[in-house]
Amino acid sequence: MLHIVCWMIALATHEPGAAEATDWMKPPTWSGNYWGPEATHARSVGSLPPLQSNPEMGSWQRWGREVLRQGDIVFRLGDARVMRGLVPLSRFISHATGSPFSHTGVVAIEDGSPVVYDCSSAGVQRQPFEVWMLDSLGSLGVKRLKPEHRERIAGVIEYCRSAFERQVPFDNGFRMEDDSFYCLELTEKAFRSQGLALSEPVRIGDWEYLASFPVTAMLIPPVSGMMLGRPITLEQTVYLPGNERNGVWASPLLETVSGPTPKVFQEAAALEASRLNMRGDLDVLVFTFWEVRRSYTQLPARLLCDLVLQMRARGPLQAGVRERKRAGLDNEVASRSSSPASSLKRIEGSSD
């Protein structure tokens, strides 16, 4: 019985959805988009500490300065998850679409260094390239507009910056409306705003290797409907990172700067894309099992860390409350001493 209770606690306290590496850089006292305009300004004026670096980040920064150019599209395999972190969304998208990638962003060169505009669960964000790469679990890909289209790059970057300043929210339903974006949607619409349609959206039910995920595909509409209030259906069309046959990676408007030869999920088993099998569902099931097991074994340490973080966050807050109370008391004393009655008493006292 104790084991069952512990598993239930582990599930209930498991880190939520998109807990990628950069999510843990966010201070516990900061609320909102840590990579949005407010936080960016706070870092520039010293209200937030500057971003820390490490040898890996330094290496990516040097590589980015040498290779990346304004308007480049960067591709990576991320670690975004759903269902309180138990279901690997990025992994599912990559495998079901036959792509080595799950995420894209648009590069801008600012203050001599590359930054990436993309959209995550917190909304449109701007990250230094070396920070953006912390969330990469696989190969990096880079595409660039062909020379005849590069005069439109300035408009593409302006579109991204405008979405960033407006803080367009994340599109949990992966729909085509312009009031919210998912990562591929921001990339595609930024280029389409300049008359450059990189790729055409693909119906979810037509993803190349969705046949390897029959159970997952069957569960998408009811589970998403329960979580979002409006189901994601297999009839929906979405933009894809793609491979050599479809998606942004296959765009005829782009040339490859860097990246692997795309390998599909089923390559080792030599399966046909349309052949029904359970390989993908088993992959998701195994991943979920190990995540639950990890959550269970790490539960005591995680609870202790959460407690420490809460105490660290509560300390400055309590200190601020004490300061405000003290300031309020001082103001009250000052106001009383300056009141007409107090002045009269001081005058009477002096006449005595």
N, C-alpha and C positions, 0 to 999 in steps of 0.2 A: 504494500500500500504506500509506503514511504517513497519507493521508486516512482510510482505513478504520480504522486504529488510533485516530486522534484521535476519530472518530465513536463508536467503541466506548467510549473513555474518557469521552466526554461523556455517553453514555447511562448508564454505570455510576456516574458521579459526579453525575448530575443531582439537584437537590434533591428530596427525597421528598415523597410525597402532598400533604398539606394545608398546603403552604407559603404561607399567606396573609400579608398585611401584618403582622398582629400576631405571627405566629410569629417574625419577625425582631427583635422587641423583646426576646425572651428572651435573657438573658446566656449566653454559652457555658459558664459554670461552673455554671449552674443545671440540675438534672435534675428531671424530673417536670412536672406541670401548672403552668405559670407563672401561670395564672389560677385556681388552686385555693385552698383554705383556707390551706395552708401558706405559699404565696407571698404571699397577701393579708396574713397575720399578719406575715410578715417585712418587708413594706413598711411596715406600721403601726408597727413597733418600730425601724425604721431599718436592719435587717439587709440589706435590698435598697433600692436607691436609689428615690426617688419617681418616678412615671411622668412622663415629659416631655410637654409639650404643644406645639402649634403653632397658627397662626391657624385652620386648618380644624377642628381639634379644639375650639378655644374657641368657634367658631361653632356647632358641633353641641351642645356643652354648654349654651349659652344657649338654643338651640332646644328641647332636651330638657326643660330646666327649665320653659319656658313651656308646652309642649304635652303632654308625656307625663304619665300618671297611673299610680298603682299598679295592676298587673294588666293593663296594655295588652300587646298582642301586636305585636311589631315584625317586619317582613318585609324581606328584602334578597336581592339576587343576590350570592352569594359566589364565591370562586375556589378551592374545594376541588377537589383532583385525585387521581387514582389512577395506578397504573403508573409510579411514580417521577416524578410530576408531569407526565407527557406527555399524559394523557387528562383532559379537563376535566369532572369529575363534576358540578359545579354547573351548568355550561352545558348538559350533556346532560339533567339533570333538568328544568331550566327549559324547554328547547325541547321535550322529549318530552312534557311534561305541559301545554304551552300556558300557562305561567305566567311572569310577569315576575320571579318569585322562586324561590329554591332553599333558603332558610334562614329559620328563625323563632327568636324568643327571647321570654321573658316579662320585663316591666319591673317593677322594685321601686324605690321611692324610699327611699334610705338616705343619711342625713346631708344631706338637702336636695337631692340630685342623683339622677338616674335611673341605675340599673345594670341590666344585662341578664343573666339566667340562661339559658344554653343549653348545648348539648352539642357538643363538637368532637372531633377525633381524640384529644385528651389526656384526655377525660372531661368531666363536668359542670363548667362554669366560670361565673365571675361577672366581668363586665367593666363599667367605666364606659361609658355609652352612647356617648360620643364616641370611645372606643377601639373599641367594637364596630363603629362605622360605618367605621373604617379598612379593614375587609375587604369593604366594599360596592362592587360594580362597576356597580350600576344604581340604579334608583329605590328610595326608601324607602317602605314601606307601614306603616300603623298601624291596628290594629283595637282596639275596646274593647267590653267586655260591655255589653249594654243595661241600662238602670237597674234593671229588675226582678230582675237576677241579680247585682248588684254586691256584695251582702252576703256572697257566697261568695269574694270575692277574697282575703281573709286566708288562707283554707285553701289556695288555689292557690299563694300565695307561700310558705307554710310547706312545702308539698310540694317546691317548687324548692329551698328552702334546705336541707331535709333531704337531698335527692339530692346537693346540693353538698357538704355536710359529710361524707356517706358516700362521696363521690367515686365515684359510679356510673360505670363505664367506658363508652366509646363502643361502639355496636353496629355493627360492621363488616358484619354479615350482614343488617342491616335487618329484624330479626325482631320478634315481638310479646312476647317474654319480658321480665320486669321486672328481670332481673339486669344489663341494659345498655340504653342508649338511643341513638338518633340524634336530631338536633335536633327534628324534627317530633314524634317520639314523646314526648320530654320535655314539649313544649308541650301536646300532646293529653292525655297522661296526668295532667298537673298539673290540668287542668280537669276531667277525668273523675273524679279523686279527690274532687271536690266535686259529683258528679252532673251535670256539664255535658259532654255529648258534643258537641264542636264539629263533628266531621265523621266520616265513615265511611272506613275504609281502602279503597284502590283496588288491584285486581289489577294488577301491573306490565304484564302482557300487554294490559291494557285502557287503558293511558295514551292520551290523545287523539291524540297525534302520534307514537306509537312506529312507525307505518308509514313514517315518514321515516328510520328508523334500522334497517332490516332486518338489516344486517350486524352492527351493534353489539348488537342484541337477540339475534342468534344466538350471539354470542361471550360474552354475560354469564354463562350457566351454566358453560361449561367454564373460562373464565378465572378467575371468582370461586371455583370449586371448587379450582383449582390454587393460588390465592393464600390462600384462607381455610380450605381443608380441607373445606368444606361449601358447595355451590354456591348462589348466589342464582338462583332459578328465576322464570320468567315467571308462575307460578301464585301466587307470594307476594303478599300484600296489604300495602300500606304507606300511611302517612299522607302527604298531599301539601300543599304550601303553597297550591296551587290557583289558580283564577281565578273568574270570576263564575258558573261552573256547578258546580264541585266543590271539594273540599279545604277547608282552614281558612278561606281567604279568602271562601268562599261561605257560611259558617256563618250560619244564621238567628239565632243567639244574639248575634251581633256587629254593631256598627255601625262604619262607616268614619270614621276621624279624619283620615287623610291617606293619599294614595297615588294612583298613576296608574290610568288605565283599562286593565285588563289587555289586552295585545295578544299574540296567539298567534304562534308562530314562522312559520307558513305564511301569514300574512295578506297579505304582499306578493305572493306567487305565487297567492293565491286558490285553494289546493288544498283538497280535501275531506280531513277528518281520516283517513278510512279508506283513502285512495288510496295504494297502495304506490309509493314513490319513494326516491331515494338522497340527497335533499338534506341530511338530517341527517348521514348517514355522511360525505358529502363535507365538511361543516362540521367534523366531528371530525378527519378526515384532514388538512385544511388546517391546523387548529390544531396538531395533532401535528407536522406538517412544520416549521412555523415555530418551535415550541418546540425541536425537535431542532437546527434551524439556529442558533437563538439560543444554545443550550447549547454548540454547537460553536464559535461565534465568541467567546463569552464565557469559554470554558474557561480560557485562561491567567490572566485577571484573577480568576476565581473561585478557581482553585487558589492564587493568591497571597493572596487574602483569607482563604481557609481556613487557610493556613500562618500568617498573622499572628494570626488568632484562636486557633489552637492554641498559638502561642508566648505570647500574652497570658494564655491560660488556664493554661498550664504554669508560668508565672512564679510566681504566688501559691502554686501547689501545691508547687513546688520550695522556695520560701521557707518554707512550712509544714513541709516535711520537714526542712530545715536547723534550724529552730527546735526541732522535736521532738528531733532528734539532739543539739542543744546542751543542751536541757533534760535529756535522758537522761544525758548525760555529767556535767552538774552534779550530778544526783541520785546518780550512781554515786560521784563524788568525795565527796559529802557523806556517803553511806552508809559509805564506807570509813573516812572520818575519824572517824565515830562508832562504829565497830566495836570490840569488846573488845580485840582485838589492837592497834589503833591507840591506844586509851586507855592500854594497858599501856606501849607504847613511849613515849608522851608523859610518863607518870609516871616511867619509868626515865630518860628524858632530863633531866627536871627534877631528879632526885636526883643526877645527875652534875654 
